[in-house]
Amino acid sequence: MALSYKARKRWSLFVLMIGLPVYIAAIWYLMSWLEGWPVWLQLVIGLMFSIIWVFPLKAVFLGVGKADPDAPPQD
């Protein structure tokens, strides 16, 4: 089921304003457990977590910055 333009726009705002800060806080908490680990391993894990959130949410952000395709044309 494809999301409408309005739904994608609303979900993208929700993800950016609510979901992403919660995700960052959760990852920050998880990364605090790795305090004694080597710095290079912490860096790799941090980079992995900073990229991995994008893949499941790619469909939500696709085309949100463009004009509404369902809107009536303006003359």
C-alpha positions in Angstrom: 0.0 0.0 0.0 1.5 3.3 -1.1 1.2 6.3 1.1 -0.4 9.5 -0.3 1.7 12.7 -0.5 0.0 14.2 2.5 0.5 11.1 4.6 4.2 10.9 3.6 4.6 14.6 4.5 3.0 14.1 7.9 5.0 10.9 8.7 8.2 12.6 7.6 7.6 15.5 10.0 6.7 13.0 12.8 9.9 11.0 12.2 12.1 14.1 12.1 10.5 15.9 15.1 9.8 12.9 17.4 11.2 9.7 16.1 14.8 10.8 15.3 15.4 12.5 18.7 14.1 9.3 20.4 16.4 7.2 18.2 19.4 9.4 19.0 18.7 9.2 22.7 18.4 5.4 22.6 21.6 5.0 20.6 23.4 7.4 22.9 22.4 5.3 25.8 23.5 2.1 24.0 26.8 3.7 23.1 27.5 4.5 26.7 27.7 0.8 27.4 30.6 0.6 25.0 32.8 3.1 27.0 35.7 0.7 27.6 35.8 -0.6 24.0 38.4 0.5 21.5 37.7 3.9 19.9 37.8 2.6 16.3 35.1 -0.1 17.2 32.9 2.6 18.8 33.3 4.7 15.7 32.3 1.8 13.4 29.3 1.0 15.5 28.3 4.7 15.7 28.5 5.1 12.0 26.5 2.0 11.5 23.7 3.2 13.7 23.8 6.7 12.1 23.2 5.2 8.6 20.9 2.3 9.4 17.8 4.3 10.4 17.5 5.7 6.8 16.8 2.4 5.0 13.4 1.5 6.6 12.2 5.1 6.3 13.3 5.8 2.7 9.8 5.4 1.4 8.4 8.0 3.8 10.9 10.7 2.7 10.7 9.9 -1.1 9.4 12.9 -3.0 8.3 15.0 0.1 10.3 18.1 -1.1 8.6 18.2 -4.4 5.2 19.7 -5.3 2.1 17.7 -4.5 1.4 15.4 -7.5 -2.3 15.0 -6.6 -3.0 18.8 -6.4 -5.0 20.4 -9.2 -2.8 22.3 -11.7 -2.6 26.0 -11.2 -3.0 28.3 -14.2 
